[in-house]
């Protein structure tokens, strides 16, 4: 099903770098007006400029662990653009640490950023998305949404929770015409991956950020009677299945 996205509105979290920046450029090329959320205004400005939306993009900086900030995000987007069509929950943090050495504050930050923030943004986005003819939520999960690895217990907990939330939300809103997808990649060639990947892994063999953008574009443009709930990706050197 062909859809014209010119003038449609997309909110992307974690838009300043890595996957978020690739998604920003791709959705801009598809015609979306952009609301970009991140921690660094300089990075958001650079992402908007690279996407050709130096003037038109709404740039929002703030702390995703702060409920007061989160509760105003969707309202700002709707006020600025008049609506919302696509929400991309991409922002996330990850640290590598044994469970017994993980502090409460570290675990809390992991859950607030990777679970609490997407949950609240999804909750507040439902009402404006109901008014869209291409309403879509894209959550960026991970291979650890399904698997567990040593020293990644907190991250696996968060990404498993994000997958569970995605499943429940999709079941709640599909009759409203809102499609909820989750993309679960293995290691992606980003700054985050460099902090958690094993030293024996060739970074050049990791999934590219453009690969994630390709999947996002496919999900947005293929809006026929067939629905893909989840896409799992693995790097080329990883054994299939």
N, C-alpha and C positions, 0 to 999 in steps of 0.2 A: 504494500500500500504506500503510494507516494504521498508525502506530506511536505507542505511548505512551512519551514520554521522561521521564515523572515519575520522579525518582530516579536517572536516568542521570547520568554524570559527564563533564564536558567540561573540558579544559585549553586555555586561550587564552593565547598569548604576545602581548606588546605590548598588554595589555588596558587600560592606563590612559587611552588617548585615541584619537580618530579612529576608524578602522575597528574596532580592538579593543574600544573601549567600546560601539560599536553592536552588535557581535557578542555582547558580554557581556549586554546587555539583551535581545537577541532570544532567545538560547539559554536564558536564565533564564525568559523568558516561555513557552518551550516546555516547561519543566519540568526542565531540567538543573540539577544541582548543579555549582558552578563552582570550578575551580582557576584562579586568575588570576596571571599572571607579568608582571612589569614592573620598571622601574628605580626608580620612585617609589612608596613605600608610601602616601603621601597620595593619589596619583591612583588607586591600586588600591582604597583604601578608598572613595573617592568613586564609582568605577565599580561596586563591589559594592553600595553603598547605593542608587545609582540603579537597579540591577537588582533591588532588593528582597531582597538576600542579605547584608545588613550583618553578620549573625552567622554564617551557615553557610558562606560562601565561604572557601576556602583561599587566602591571599595569600602570594605568594613574590616577594621582591625579590632581585635578583642580577645579575651580569654575564654576559650570554650569550656573551661571548668567553672565559669562564673554563671550561675543561673540568671542573675539580673541582666547580664549581657545577652544570653541566649534567648530570653523571652522577648527581646525586642527585635530580633533579626528578621523574622518573616514579615513582621509589620512594616519594617523599613523598606524591604524589597517591594511589597505590595504598594506602599505609599509612593515609592519612587517610580515604579513602572506601571502600576495599575493592575498587576496580577502576577501570578507565578505559574509556570508550566512544567519546569523540571527542577528537581532538587537532587544534587549529587553530594552525598556524604562521603567525602574522601579523606578529610583530615584524620590523622591518627598518630599515636606515638608508640614506640616499642623500646624496651630495654631488655638486656640479657642478664639474668641474675637467678641464682638458685632460690627456690621458694623460701627456704629457711633464712635467707639473707635479705628478703624483700620486706621493706618497711611499709607500715600502714600508709604513710603519705604517698609513697611510690605506687602502691596498689590503687589507692584512691584516685590519683592522677590518671592512671591507666584507664580505669573504669569511667571516670568522668569524661575524658576526651574521646574514647573509643566507643562508649555505649550511651552514657547519659546525654551527651550532646546530640548524637544522631536521633536518639529517641525523642527529645524535646523538639528538635527541628522538624522531624516527621509529624509529630503531634500537631504542631502549629501550622504546618503546611497543608494539612488535609483539606481545610475549608477552602482556601484559594485554589487548590488543585482541582477540586470538584467542578470549578467553573471553566477548566481548560479542556480543549478537545485533544490534547496530546499529553495529558497528565502522567508524569513518570517520576518515580523515585529510584535512583541508582545508588546502592550502597556498595562501597568498596570493602570487601572482606579480605580473606587470606586463605592460603592453604591451611593455616592453623585454625580456621573456622571448623575444620574437620579433623585435623591431626594435632598431636601434642609432641613438642620437642623439649629436650632437657634445657633448662635455664630460660624457658619461655612460658612458664606456667601462667603468669599474669596476663601476658599478651594472648595466649590461647583462651584463657577465661573470657577476656573481653571480646575476642573475635567469634568465639562460640556463641556468646550472648547476642552479638550483632546478627548472626545468622538466624538465631531463634526469633529475634524481634522482627526480622525481615519476613520470615514465614508467617508469623501471626498477623502482621500488618497487611501483607498481601491478601490474606484470607478475609480480612475485615473490609478492605476498600475496593476489591476488584469489581464489585457490582456497581460502584460509583464511577467506573471508567478509569480508575487510577491503577497504573501498572507499577509493581514494585519488584525490582530485580536486584540481585547481588552478584558481583563479580569477585571470584575468589582465585587470585593468582598465586603462584609460587613466588620465588624471589624475583623482584623487579629491580632493574638497574637504576637505583636511586640512592641518595645519601643515606636513607634509612637502612637499605640493604647492606651498605658498606659497614655499618656498625654491628650487624647481626649475622652476616654470612660467614661461613667457615672460610679460613684462609686458603683452602685448596680449591675453592670454587672460582672459576674464571668469570670475572664480572661481565666480560663481553658475551658470555653465553647465557646471561640472564634475560628474562623477559624485558622487552623494551617498553618504555612509557607509551610509545605510539601504538603498541599492540593493545594496550588497555583502551586507548582512544578509539581504535578500530572496533573493539567489541562494543563500546558505548554507542558509537554511531550505528552499528548494526541493530542494537536493541531499540534505539530511538526511531530508526527509519523503517524497520520491519514491524509494522503495527497492524498486521492482518489478524486472521483468526487463530493463528498459532502463536503461543506465548512461551517464551523461554524464561523460566523463573530464576535460574542460576547458571552461570558460566564458570567452569573451573579450568584454569590454565596451568600448565607446568612448563618449566624451562626445557630447552631442547635436549640437554644432557640428562634429564631425569627420566627414569624408566616409565613408560606409559602405564596408566591405570594403577 
